[in-house]
Amino acid sequence: MQLGMIGLGRMGGNMVRRLMQGGHALVVHDLNAGAVTALVGEGATGVASLDDFVHALARPRIAWIMVPAGEATDAMVGALADRFEADDVIVDGGNSHYKDDVRRAGHLAQRGIHYVDVGTSGGVWGLARGYSLMIGGSAGIVGRLDPIFRTLAPGDDGVAEVGLKSGTARNGYLHCGPAGAGHFVKMVHNGIEYGLMQAYAEGLGLLRGAAALPLPGGYRYEFALEQIAEVWRHGSVIGSWLLDLTAAALAEDPGLSGYTGDVQDSGEGRWTIEAALEEGVPVDVLATSLFARFRSRQDHTFADKVLSAMRFKFGGHVEPAGSKRP
């Protein structure tokens, strides 16, 4: 299929590469001309303007947006809508708030333009591993885009089945419901991610603290955290990809001296708590993990360094410039 991609950053560029490896034709656009040039060298069609982008796409057009959530996405959706025609499709693969999706889908429907929201997980590893896709939109349009989703998703990644013998979920992508449903599921996914990361970070912080001088001499332990993280990866019930990345960070630098522990949040954790308040559902762990990130910006601990290392490993997220090490 032919697809246009706008936004060629950490994820967008590699998604283009994975799609081209799967035989799809890509038209690419980004404010960074260097990013466009690099992908043209790999087989994509690069364009310098939004008008050229639209003209390069065959009808019905498909444009996939990977730009920051909020105003930037709203502006791009609006700009495309002004140039698109009935039956064209706009896909938002970023981290938009699901209520924004519902609003955009409603506005676009008045013009006959289809809107699909795709919660995308995979970070900087998606090119090799594939992307987990949580999709919202009308069933007919989602079905039309299935070849794209199938190529981006992991497919048969060797993970053992748990009983599901049919459907796309076992291949790493799922139509979750109407407009906004994909980003709602991704929002909760990221809230859970915060909690899992916090648990690993606090546990490793506790192990590191076992050497503290105030403890009685016979009860002090000098643990090799990189070895403990590694042993947990093999047969442990708490094994996971997040643990794999944590173990890799500790193997490279057991003291995580390259991190300050200034842990940012990208929005989805906050939205998860807001949704819990609206639904009246208790999310004690998820809320605490979000507030722990706020606290990390004032008082860094080793656990915060672990969190920061995980964020860098899976998403390429760097700490803010000027963060001070303790």
SULZITA-V524102 format. One record per residue. N is the residue number from 1. RES is the residue in three letters. SS is DSSP state (alpha for helix, beta for strand, coil for the rest). OMEGA is omega in degrees with one decimal (999 if undefined). D_CENTER is the distance of its C-alpha to the mean C-alpha in whole Angstrom. Layout:
# SULZITA-V524102
n = <N/N>
res = <RES/RES>
ss = <SS/SS>
omega = <OMEGA/OMEGA>
d_center = <D_CENTER/D_CENTER>
This chain:
# SULZITA-V524102
n = <1/2/3/4/5/6/7/8/9/10/11/12/13/14/15/16/17/18/19/20/21/22/23/24/25/26/27/28/29/30/31/32/33/34/35/36/37/38/39/40/41/42/43/44/45/46/47/48/49/50/51/52/53/54/55/56/57/58/59/60/61/62/63/64/65/66/67/68/69/70/71/72/73/74/75/76/77/78/79/80/81/82/83/84/85/86/87/88/89/90/91/92/93/94/95/96/97/98/99/100/101/102/103/104/105/106/107/108/109/110/111/112/113/114/115/116/117/118/119/120/121/122/123/124/125/126/127/128/129/130/131/132/133/134/135/136/137/138/139/140/141/142/143/144/145/146/147/148/149/150/151/152/153/154/155/156/157/158/159/160/161/162/163/164/165/166/167/168/169/170/171/172/173/174/175/176/177/178/179/180/181/182/183/184/185/186/187/188/189/190/191/192/193/194/195/196/197/198/199/200/201/202/203/204/205/206/207/208/209/210/211/212/213/214/215/216/217/218/219/220/221/222/223/224/225/226/227/228/229/230/231/232/233/234/235/236/237/238/239/240/241/242/243/244/245/246/247/248/249/250/251/252/253/254/255/256/257/258/259/260/261/262/263/264/265/266/267/268/269/270/271/272/273/274/275/276/277/278/279/280/281/282/283/284/285/286/287/288/289/290/291/292/293/294/295/296/297/298/299/300/301/302/303/304/305/306/307/308/309/310/311/312/313/314/315/316/317/318/319/320/321/322/323/324/325/326>
res = <MET/GLN/LEU/GLY/MET/ILE/GLY/LEU/GLY/ARG/MET/GLY/GLY/ASN/MET/VAL/ARG/ARG/LEU/MET/GLN/GLY/GLY/HIS/ALA/LEU/VAL/VAL/HIS/ASP/LEU/ASN/ALA/GLY/ALA/VAL/THR/ALA/LEU/VAL/GLY/GLU/GLY/ALA/THR/GLY/VAL/ALA/SER/LEU/ASP/ASP/PHE/VAL/HIS/ALA/LEU/ALA/ARG/PRO/ARG/ILE/ALA/TRP/ILE/MET/VAL/PRO/ALA/GLY/GLU/ALA/THR/ASP/ALA/MET/VAL/GLY/ALA/LEU/ALA/ASP/ARG/PHE/GLU/ALA/ASP/ASP/VAL/ILE/VAL/ASP/GLY/GLY/ASN/SER/HIS/TYR/LYS/ASP/ASP/VAL/ARG/ARG/ALA/GLY/HIS/LEU/ALA/GLN/ARG/GLY/ILE/HIS/TYR/VAL/ASP/VAL/GLY/THR/SER/GLY/GLY/VAL/TRP/GLY/LEU/ALA/ARG/GLY/TYR/SER/LEU/MET/ILE/GLY/GLY/SER/ALA/GLY/ILE/VAL/GLY/ARG/LEU/ASP/PRO/ILE/PHE/ARG/THR/LEU/ALA/PRO/GLY/ASP/ASP/GLY/VAL/ALA/GLU/VAL/GLY/LEU/LYS/SER/GLY/THR/ALA/ARG/ASN/GLY/TYR/LEU/HIS/CYS/GLY/PRO/ALA/GLY/ALA/GLY/HIS/PHE/VAL/LYS/MET/VAL/HIS/ASN/GLY/ILE/GLU/TYR/GLY/LEU/MET/GLN/ALA/TYR/ALA/GLU/GLY/LEU/GLY/LEU/LEU/ARG/GLY/ALA/ALA/ALA/LEU/PRO/LEU/PRO/GLY/GLY/TYR/ARG/TYR/GLU/PHE/ALA/LEU/GLU/GLN/ILE/ALA/GLU/VAL/TRP/ARG/HIS/GLY/SER/VAL/ILE/GLY/SER/TRP/LEU/LEU/ASP/LEU/THR/ALA/ALA/ALA/LEU/ALA/GLU/ASP/PRO/GLY/LEU/SER/GLY/TYR/THR/GLY/ASP/VAL/GLN/ASP/SER/GLY/GLU/GLY/ARG/TRP/THR/ILE/GLU/ALA/ALA/LEU/GLU/GLU/GLY/VAL/PRO/VAL/ASP/VAL/LEU/ALA/THR/SER/LEU/PHE/ALA/ARG/PHE/ARG/SER/ARG/GLN/ASP/HIS/THR/PHE/ALA/ASP/LYS/VAL/LEU/SER/ALA/MET/ARG/PHE/LYS/PHE/GLY/GLY/HIS/VAL/GLU/PRO/ALA/GLY/SER/LYS/ARG/PRO>
ss = <coil/beta/beta/beta/beta/beta/coil/coil/coil/coil/coil/alpha/alpha/alpha/alpha/alpha/alpha/alpha/alpha/alpha/alpha/coil/coil/coil/beta/beta/beta/beta/beta/coil/coil/coil/alpha/alpha/alpha/alpha/alpha/alpha/alpha/alpha/coil/coil/coil/coil/beta/beta/coil/coil/coil/alpha/alpha/alpha/alpha/alpha/alpha/alpha/coil/coil/coil/coil/coil/beta/beta/beta/beta/coil/coil/coil/coil/coil/alpha/alpha/alpha/alpha/alpha/alpha/alpha/alpha/alpha/alpha/alpha/alpha/alpha/coil/coil/coil/coil/coil/beta/beta/beta/beta/coil/coil/coil/coil/coil/alpha/alpha/alpha/alpha/alpha/alpha/alpha/alpha/alpha/alpha/alpha/alpha/coil/coil/coil/coil/beta/beta/beta/beta/beta/beta/beta/beta/coil/alpha/alpha/alpha/alpha/alpha/alpha/alpha/coil/coil/beta/beta/beta/beta/beta/coil/coil/alpha/alpha/alpha/alpha/alpha/alpha/coil/alpha/alpha/alpha/alpha/alpha/alpha/alpha/coil/coil/coil/coil/coil/coil/coil/coil/coil/coil/coil/coil/coil/coil/coil/coil/alpha/alpha/alpha/coil/beta/beta/beta/beta/beta/coil/coil/coil/alpha/alpha/alpha/alpha/alpha/alpha/alpha/alpha/alpha/alpha/alpha/alpha/alpha/alpha/alpha/alpha/alpha/alpha/alpha/alpha/alpha/alpha/alpha/alpha/alpha/alpha/alpha/alpha/alpha/coil/coil/coil/coil/coil/coil/coil/alpha/alpha/alpha/coil/coil/coil/coil/coil/alpha/alpha/alpha/alpha/alpha/alpha/alpha/alpha/coil/coil/coil/coil/coil/coil/coil/coil/alpha/alpha/alpha/alpha/alpha/alpha/alpha/alpha/alpha/alpha/alpha/alpha/coil/coil/coil/coil/coil/coil/coil/coil/coil/coil/coil/coil/coil/coil/coil/alpha/alpha/alpha/alpha/alpha/alpha/alpha/alpha/alpha/alpha/alpha/alpha/coil/coil/coil/coil/alpha/alpha/alpha/alpha/alpha/alpha/alpha/alpha/alpha/alpha/alpha/alpha/alpha/coil/coil/coil/coil/coil/alpha/alpha/alpha/alpha/alpha/alpha/alpha/alpha/alpha/alpha/alpha/alpha/alpha/alpha/coil/coil/coil/coil/coil/coil/coil/coil/coil/coil/coil>
omega = <173.4/-178.1/173.1/178.8/176.3/-177.0/-171.8/-179.8/-174.4/-178.3/-175.6/-179.8/-179.4/174.6/175.6/-178.9/-179.1/178.7/178.7/175.9/178.5/175.0/179.8/178.5/-173.9/169.3/-171.8/178.9/177.8/176.6/177.2/-177.0/179.5/178.8/177.7/-178.0/-179.4/-177.9/173.6/177.8/179.7/174.0/179.7/172.1/-177.8/177.5/-174.7/-177.1/179.4/177.4/178.0/178.6/-178.3/-178.2/-178.9/-177.7/176.0/178.3/-8.2/-173.7/173.3/177.1/178.7/-176.7/174.4/179.6/-177.5/-179.8/176.6/-173.8/-178.3/179.0/177.7/-178.7/-178.7/177.5/179.3/-179.9/177.6/-179.0/179.5/-176.3/-177.6/179.7/-179.0/178.5/171.2/-174.5/171.8/179.9/173.9/-179.9/179.5/-176.6/-179.4/172.8/-173.9/178.6/174.4/177.7/-179.5/179.1/-178.6/-178.7/179.6/179.5/-177.9/-179.2/178.6/178.0/-178.7/179.7/-177.9/179.4/179.0/176.1/-176.6/170.8/-171.0/178.1/-179.1/175.9/-176.2/-179.3/-173.0/-179.3/-178.4/-172.6/-172.0/-176.6/171.8/-172.4/177.9/-162.0/173.7/179.9/-179.7/-175.4/-177.6/-179.0/176.3/177.1/178.6/-176.8/-175.3/179.3/178.4/-179.9/-178.4/179.5/-178.2/-175.2/-178.4/-174.0/178.4/-176.7/176.5/178.6/-175.9/177.1/177.5/177.6/178.4/-177.7/-178.6/-179.6/-175.1/-175.3/-178.6/176.3/173.2/174.4/-173.8/169.4/-171.6/-177.9/-177.2/-175.2/180.0/-175.8/-179.9/-179.7/174.7/179.5/178.3/177.0/179.6/174.9/-178.6/173.8/176.6/178.0/178.2/-177.6/179.0/179.9/-179.5/179.9/177.3/-176.0/-179.3/178.9/178.8/175.2/177.6/177.2/178.9/-179.6/-179.3/178.0/-175.3/-176.5/-179.2/179.1/176.1/-174.6/-177.7/-177.4/176.2/-178.7/173.6/-175.9/171.5/-172.4/180.0/178.6/178.8/177.1/-179.8/-178.5/177.4/-179.6/-171.4/175.3/-178.0/178.6/179.3/176.3/178.8/176.5/176.2/177.2/176.4/-178.1/177.3/178.7/179.1/179.1/-179.9/177.7/179.4/-174.9/-174.8/179.1/-177.9/-177.6/179.7/-178.7/177.2/-173.4/174.3/-170.1/179.5/170.4/-172.2/174.7/-173.7/178.1/178.4/-179.1/177.6/179.3/177.5/179.0/178.6/177.9/179.9/-178.0/-176.5/-178.5/179.6/177.9/-172.3/-176.1/-178.1/179.0/-179.1/-178.7/176.7/-178.7/176.3/177.6/176.2/-178.9/-177.2/-177.9/178.0/-173.6/-174.7/173.7/176.6/177.9/178.0/176.1/177.6/178.1/-178.9/178.4/178.4/-179.0/178.5/-175.8/-176.1/-174.3/-177.6/-178.5/179.0/-179.7/-178.7/176.3/179.2/176.2/-175.9/177.4/-179.8/999>
d_center = <24/24/20/20/17/17/14/14/12/10/8/11/14/13/12/16/17/16/17/21/21/21/24/22/24/21/22/20/21/19/21/21/24/23/20/22/25/23/21/25/26/24/25/23/26/25/26/27/27/25/29/29/25/27/30/28/27/29/29/28/25/21/19/15/14/11/12/12/12/16/19/17/16/19/21/20/20/23/24/24/25/28/29/27/30/30/28/25/22/19/15/13/9/8/7/11/13/15/18/18/17/20/22/21/22/25/26/25/27/30/30/29/26/23/20/17/13/10/7/5/4/6/5/9/10/10/13/15/13/12/9/9/10/11/13/16/19/23/23/25/23/20/23/23/20/20/21/18/15/17/17/13/13/14/18/20/18/21/20/23/24/24/27/25/27/25/23/19/17/19/17/14/14/15/17/17/19/20/19/16/16/12/11/13/12/8/10/12/9/8/12/13/10/12/15/15/14/17/20/19/20/23/24/24/26/28/29/29/32/34/36/37/40/41/41/44/45/45/41/39/37/35/32/31/27/26/28/27/24/25/27/25/23/26/27/26/24/21/20/16/14/13/17/17/15/17/20/20/19/23/24/24/25/26/27/23/26/23/21/23/21/19/16/14/12/10/12/10/12/15/15/15/18/19/19/21/23/24/24/26/24/24/21/23/20/17/19/21/18/17/20/20/18/20/23/22/22/26/27/25/25/24/22/20/20/19/16/15/16/13/11/12/12/9/7/11/11/15/17/19/22/25/24/27/27/29>
